[in-house]
Amino acid sequence: MPEGHSIHRLARQFRDVFAGRRLAVSSPQGRFAAGAAVLDGHAVVRAEAHGKHLFLHFEHGIVLHVHLGLYGAWDFGGDSEFRGASSIGAPRRVGEREVPADAGTDAGTPGYAGPPEPVGAVRVRLASDHGWADLRGATTCAAITEAEAEAVLRRLGPDPLHDAQGARDIFIQRLTARSTPLASLLMDQKVIAGVGNVYRAEVLFRQGIDPLLPGRSLSASAAGRVWDDTAAVMADGVRDGRIITTTAGYWSDPATLPPNEEAHFVYRRHGQPCRLCGTAVALAEHAARKLYWCPTCQRS
């Protein structure tokens, strides 16, 4: 599932390529036909991300609310004025990454003559004079009111990529008030919005914290460091378009971003030696998700 940094990259891309533009909105697949009709012909005024939720606000007070879930992804293309990644969301093939827009078939093409014919089950297509965006496979795709969007936000925890007043304190209080293991709490979107399996595993390792430690056993200062580190690595993810939690000293070429096998401390490294102590990285099923940690480095 795409984690919070990807959704913030999506919001930034929508602001860059669609903000202020009147869009043709359609549902080639047909499942979003009624919602598309409500949005069609109206301009996007802003795009926002909170955790794993994307909100596209239109001029007439209707919001396109999207949660990509496990399989959702946006594809983009357009003319030379249309900049950004060609695809953001769940990879369609093993190893697929976000790529520059000018690497796509139609993206960045001077002779752009409009969107291509839809391919596959396109839930919604947004199109302006200069480009298009297609959504496939999302868990949530709904046209809602501003009040309904606010209700969604109220159900979510603080987002470490927002510099909201009091967000850090809210996170600390929610994390340390429960006896639930930290491994579960960090995946609870009501505790912290945007963290998924990768950030959960990597931040707990970087902080040397046992993932099965109950939340109430963590001190407020330690919880604050978890928030700060999460905010830092997620901001790096927004910048890089990837989750990279190791530092340059662990990379074979410190002058460039690392390959996937050097990008993480514990995530998907079960059975391999810990980069710090050499102990085999552990793997367990926890709340129906894979949990990775170092039994030696993460004892506190």
Buried (B, 14 or more C-beta within 10 A) or exposed (E): BBBBBBBBBBBBBBBEBBBEBBBBBBBBBEBBEEBBEBBBEBBBBBBBBBBBBBBBBBEEEBBBBBBBBEBBBBBBBBBBEBBBBBBBBBEEEEEEEBBEBBEBEBBBBEEBEEBEEBEEEBBBBBBBBBBBBBBBBBEBBBBBEEEEBEEBBEEBBBBBBBEEEEBBBBBBEBBBEBEBBBBBBBBBBEBBBBBBBBBBBBBBBBBBBBBBBBBEBBEEEBBBBBBBBBBBBBBBBBEBBBBBBBEEEBBEEEEEBBEEEBBBBBBBBBEEEBBEEEEBBBBEEBEEBEBBBBEBBBEE
